[in-house]
Amino acid sequence: MLSARAISIVGMGEVFIGSAALAGGGLTRASLRWNYRAMFPDVYVSKLVVPTLRDRIHGAFLWSRRNGIIAGRAAAALHGARYVDATTPVEMLWQNGRPPDGIVVRNERMDADDVQFIDGLPVTTPQRTAFDLARHLPRDIAVRHLDALARATGLTVVDVLPLAERYPRARGLPRARIALPLMDGGAESPQETRVRLILIDDGLPAPRTQILVSDGFQDAYIDMGYDEPKVGFDYEGAHHSEDRGQYVYDIGRGELIERRGWLDIRVVAEHSRRFILHRAYEAFARRGWKPPRRLR
């Protein structure tokens, strides 16, 4: 167990530089070894806590000797984006060729206005964060994180595209030009992003997201859909069937959507791409709607 003295010195959940704590006389080497775990080289946290993503971000910043700029998915999380796993590697803009496991360092050009401070940490702005996500991640993963970032910050593709002009030789720029136009802050979950990309990848127009349906007394939102045929798509997570209150609410919500003339296709995680598209085209046919096809 941690001694009361050790807890008072660094705080039980505090991330700290081990050598600095030893030099200050606050900890002994034995206490450091037995009571704390190394998160990164010379960066420690109590063995009694499970490090959060924010802990790991702080630890990576300390490992860089406070020189790195937090970027990528870690930056998105600091901007309020959801669905960033706690074990996600912490990406930083800095010059270092040998980062430890759990940290990704990129030596890339950036301007001063690409950086802002959040809780004392230097972090890439939402625009630069989106630019980096779009360049460095596979398309589907990038769009999932771009959607979450856009939802948290109100960011749009128009806000980000000027960075492609500013950095015309940036690595991954062709990939970014594909992912960025797919960003949509209307997605409330990674599964909603997945459904939207399935429709787009089959050549369908991008569906409108967060469609308001109202009868003047009640309001409901459909995750995404097409206004002309009134065909919508709603992703339903496990809570829709496990939470009794949600289940009861969904009954009334479904009746409202039906009364307003919408065909609402409910999708769950187990539904395959083929099945989702089959149901979509079946609904379009019922409405006599021939969707315009995009060039793929």
HELIX and SHEET records of a PDB file:
HELIX    1   1 ALA A    4  VAL A   10  1                                   7    
HELIX    2   2 GLY A   18  ALA A   23  1                                   6    
HELIX    3   3 ARG A   29  ASN A   35  1                                   7    
HELIX    4   4 LEU A   53  TRP A   63  1                                  11    
HELIX    5   5 GLY A   72  LEU A   78  1                                   7    
HELIX    6   6 ALA A  112  ASP A  114  5                                   3    
HELIX    7   7 PRO A  126  HIS A  136  1                                  11    
HELIX    8   8 ARG A  139  THR A  153  1                                  15    
HELIX    9   9 VAL A  157  ARG A  166  1                                  10    
HELIX   10  10 LEU A  173  ALA A  179  1                                   7    
HELIX   11  11 LEU A  180  LEU A  182  5                                   3    
HELIX   12  12 PRO A  190  ASP A  201  1                                  12    
HELIX   13  13 HIS A  239  GLU A  242  1                                   4    
HELIX   14  14 ARG A  244  ARG A  259  1                                  16    
HELIX   15  15 ARG A  273  ARG A  286  1                                  14    
SHEET    1   A 3 PHE A  16  ILE A  17  0                                        
SHEET    2   A 3 VAL A  43  SER A  46 -1                                        
SHEET    3   A 3 TYR A  36  PHE A  40 -1                                        
SHEET    1   B 3 ILE A  69  ALA A  71  0                                        
SHEET    2   B 3 VAL A  90  LEU A  93 -1                                        
SHEET    3   B 3 ILE A 103  ARG A 106  1                                        
SHEET    1   C 2 VAL A 115  ILE A 118  0                                        
SHEET    2   C 2 LEU A 121  THR A 124 -1                                        
SHEET    1   D 4 ARG A 208  SER A 214  0                                        
SHEET    2   D 4 ASP A 219  TYR A 226 -1                                        
SHEET    3   D 4 VAL A 231  TYR A 235 -1                                        
SHEET    4   D 4 LEU A 263  VAL A 267  1                                        
END                                                                             
